[in-house]
Amino acid sequence: MAFDWVRNWLAISVFAVFATNVWPADKPVLAAPVASETAGVELFEKRIRPLFIQHCYSCHSSEAKKLRGHLLLDTGAGLRKGGDSGPAIVPGNPDESLLIEAVRYTRKDLQMPPKAKLSAMEIADLETWVRMGAPVPRTDAGSLAKAMDRTRAREFWSFRPIQKYPIPSVKDVTWPVNEIDRFVLHRLEEKGLTPVEPADKRSLIRRATYDLIGLPPTPEEIDTFLADDSPDAFARIVDRLLASPHYGERWGRHWLDVVRYADTAGDNSDYPIPQMYKYRNWVLQSIAQDKPYDQFVREQVAGDLMGGADDRERRERIIATGYLANARRFGSLPDPRYPWHLTIEDTIDNLGRTFLGLTINCCRCHDHKFDPLTNEDYYALYGFFQSTRYPWAGIELYKAQQDLVPLEFTDRAMASAREHRQKLAALAAKLAQLDADKEAADKALLATEKLVDEAQRATRVAETVKRLEQIGKAISAAEKERDNFAKKPLPYEAAYAVSEEGMDGKKRVGNACIQIKGDPQRLGKEVPRRFPEVLGGMRLPDGTKDSGRLELARWLTDPANPLTARVMVNRIWHYHFGKGLVLTPSNFGKQGKPPTHPELLDYLARRFIDSAWSLKAMHRLMMLSRTYQLSSRDDAANARLDATNDYLWQFRRHRLEAECLRDTLLAASGTLDRSMAGPHPFPDPQKWDFTEHNVFKAVYETNRRSVYLMTQRVYRHPFLGLFDGAATNTSTDRRIVSTTPLQALYLMNDPFIHAQARAFATRLLDHRPNDAARIRWAYLLLFGRPPNGDEESAAQGYLAQVRQKIQADSVPAEHQALSAWQSLARALFMCSELVYVN
Amino acid sequence: MPSRSLNRRAVLRSLAGTSLLLPGILSQLLAAEDGTPRSEDPLKPKGPHFPAKAKRVIFLFSSGGVSHMDTFDYKPKLFQADGKSLGIGGGLSLDRRPLLRPRWEFHPGGSCGTLVSDLFPYIRQCMDDICLIHSMTTDNNEHFEATLAVHTGSFFFTRPSLGAWLSYGLGTLNQNLPSFIVIAPYLPFAGAQVWANDFLPTEYQGTHVTPGKHPIPNVTRQASAPDLQERELGLANLFNRSHLKRNGHDQELAARIKTFETAFRMQFEAPEAFDISREKDETLLLYGIQRGDTASFGWQCLIARRLAERGVRFIELIDSGANNNWDSHADMAEHAKLAKRIDQPIAGLLKDLKRRGLLDDTLVVWTSEFGRTPGIDGPKGRGHHPHVYSSWLAGGGVKGGIVYGESDEIGARVGRNRVHLHDFHATILHLLGLDHERLTYHHAGRDFRLTDVYGEVVRGILA
């Protein structure tokens, strides 16, 4: 969308000045302002270069098979010099430029591209670009057909080193509480915005409690806070919440969104992964323990290579690599036909987005169209994962798990694992031999076509067909034998995690070759394993004997890496404030949005690294700011200047996520099981027979917190799908908020709602002596405040009416109170106040 | 007035008699019955910019990229493919590969004689009602982006969907059903963004319905408390309006209140709209479906007709999803079962609409997110191809029995009369009486439109 990139580059140009080449014009042209040079280059990158590549370079570039009209459009010099007909472009003057004349199709004898006229928008883009002086980026190689200039690319805001900016000055020195406030207020004052007043204490404790643990505050917690007049009352609330095990469940869920966690594999039959919960629980526990973020990242990328101080730590780190193992599976085929390149692409895609905020997977087939990432960068990363053994999830044509990683390290367990592996290897070898036999027989069958003697041919065909049948039967039997063995429970505990040993116990590590145009069958040159060039291009030390993932993990978390800390603090900010400083938390490239507060982002990133990558330190910093504690009240004057509240003059009102809504109802009705969940009740693996037509699909009810609901890749959990839960196929960096009649119907009619209403009503009736007390408690439990006079009398009147109605319907007396209260509970469950946080 | 409506009116009246706390909802319901919707209702019917024939759209989307040269765009030269001559091919239409011969023969259909392949023998019979476009083009060769763009005009960002724009522009003709309904068995590429309202008010968001016995979940009231429900809604409504007032009349909160009102009415209207048990055998036969069927594409098509009759503004049917779709990279033979699934149902829908006089004011659109390459990708398959592909329109306001535009001799590029996706959108809006340059919404400091700054109405196909 044109306006998006216009907005993008306008915003970018404020703080990133690119080195650009504006051609010396043949005719005097008014000097364009810097912003328009930058804009022109941006326009070139976004619109003109792709257009040239698509429509012109096959005939007008140094790589053209046959250069036409001696016109080279792939260098700045070539454009200026022009071809047989003269200069292609007069910078600044589209009407005098031959190129423009040609694409307009106004002359009979000069119409380009010859096959079909460009679209009106493409022509308009070319005209705009020429009018801007036809600027092109300064390039090393000189060919515009190649990707953009690396040095210039590093000037893009997100690739520049994290800067140290002075804490800005503000006019109202009494307002800021901490540094965040000074950065925010500075921009507010600059824009003529005035922050609204602080939130009231009830709103604040409700906001903070949902924010940190995803549950409502209890009436007792609210009372304690209201009674505490000390200056650090709120700081104590934050500390208490951060110490709660529910904090790990809430913030762990955010992480699971980003790493597109699922309990199934995503192949065409969506095989269950019974061990996946171990990784989920590892995430929840690591977050709860405030594991330093750099370590948290390293363990997920290379935990299996990190060893550990003891068996427990070693075990935890293996489980952490469930992050890699959880990469999506595709299709139905077993090895060696399984498309591993797609699973690796999914790995690189997620790794790029999650840790670096980059869409590296765009480079699978070609250099990145917008960001300074190359096809070679992609295959340099590919080598790490090609050298990694992913566990086998089971698939339509091999329905058992394989290559799980043992979590017991006793000699007995290790021997047992070795034995298991050898047996499987033998069974696989047998199958491979039969496959080879079949292939040979197929060839023999084809060869019979060449036989001239009809009789001889018929005999040979019959023999070969018979042989093929025999082989077919043998293959079926061998597959069954292998499947039966592979499906048996292992005699030791194992994780769905990665390792590097093949079935023969040996490592198969090495560099990857470029797959030309993303085709794994067409291999190009080998690329050494390394980090993307724009981020330093670090290489593995000579003699590296393993995949090198441990080095990769270190590069990812190197404090000098400009992206990792920025991306993570922005995520934290996004979850606290409803929007990130960078509005696209997983895209810090050119297609993403530049930060609204670049200096604050860098301040936070630096502070994050300096506080040992502690998430909890960041929560305290952000939540104790005055900015976080603002009211969510609207203000017409501010809204006129900043309708979307980009500059943080108010707190953003937001709807509870799907999980919070469900957990709140369970908590209020007293039915929430607060324990951590173990495995899901999946079908017995020995009976697995899922196929494309018989896809695994299940919903398991639980009263535990919603983070423990079983989530599938292919089929979304109905509740989570309805209330905008995370996507399970791709990384979710922001939850969508939709408001639909189907959600209303759920709250009106779903059995879950009716069951919770009953439990809630029972709880109120059992624990409070009269309706006034019950109404008050209900309000405190659901909305965090007591009812006002009108609300109380409306509720009282409502109960009276419903009782009357029920009596008329001759409901037995002992059920009347419960029925009336259930009805009131359902009405309260439909209240907006329940699902919105101020 | 049909008796159904009278019955429902009686039901509503009786509810009003027993409910003291629901003046709000019921008076509005009754007002709607009287044909006088509430003045502040964002979905109330609005006049178009200029008179138009089409009042509603049935949008048929085939997911994954349907090969134009194997279906609607006959390319004799491709039938001579000998494995040596090269054309655009590969997974993303970026390589030169040997040309692949189409698998299916073409035959003329209707009195116009437009050639259609044997993949669509039933639709072939309807060619006199169809305006076929051979020169469609789009800007992205990936499913996600191209699917998003077909629906929103935007390749990378979430933007309001076409159905949301139409609901915004024209309002709804039936207060008791959503104005924009998407019937899709699976999530498509780009997921729910395909029917998103984005910055438009939430009322305009598409309601996703999944084929099956209970297409709209929770539409049946709980047996334990059906007659208490209005009271519960009334009380919640009272509290929610007060909450709205306390929170600065937040648009999202207002939209939420509205969803309960729509939901309440859906309980009466929706089950009936989705129940085909009273359709005649002959009608079921026309769509090629069995009695009791609730999941086939034929069922989707028949429901589309029923929703069209009931005044739903924009009905989209998606035939597959992000998996198991038309994305035949490896073997074009996969197209056969997908075509078989939709051919008779779509033809049945066109014929049924026509004989009921609905085709005159219903615009039926069929498209995919892009076409497929003339050259091979996998051994027997074709890659993604955005440069040219085929789509068609039928019904309200379009010329039937014509072919507009051309691709080149192998279906690789546009030959004549390019129709960019933005032009396609501009034309659809035009057919509904909306000027794509005037249908705007002010957001984040500027006016947005479906076609951004592009789009030209394709005059040549207007009746």
Interface residues (C-beta under 8 A of the other chain):
Chain A: M1 A2 F3 D4 K115 A116 K117 S119 A120 M121 N268 C365 H366 K517 G518 D519 Q591 S632 R633 D634 A643 T644 R653 R655 E692 V714 R716 P718 L722 D724 A727 N729 I736 V737 S738 T739 T740 P741 L742 Q743 A744 L745 Y746 M748 N749 D750 P751 H754 D790 E791 A794 A795 Y798 Q801 V802 K805 S819 Q822 S823 L824 R826 A827 L828 M830 C831 S832 E833 Y836 N838
Chain B: T18 L20 L21 G90 G91 L92 L94 D95 T137 G153 S154 F155 F156 F157 T158 R159 P178 L187 G191 A192 Q193 A196 N197 T202 Q205 T207 H208 I216 P217 N218 V219 T220 R221 Q222 S224 A225 D227 L228 Q229 R231 E232 L233 L235 A236 L238 F239 N240 S242 H243 L244 N247 G248 D250 E252 L253 A255 R256 I257 T259 F260 T262 A263 F264 M266 Q267 A322 N323 N324 D408 R413 V414 G415 R416 R418 H420 H422 A444 G445 R446 F448 D452 V453 Y454 E456
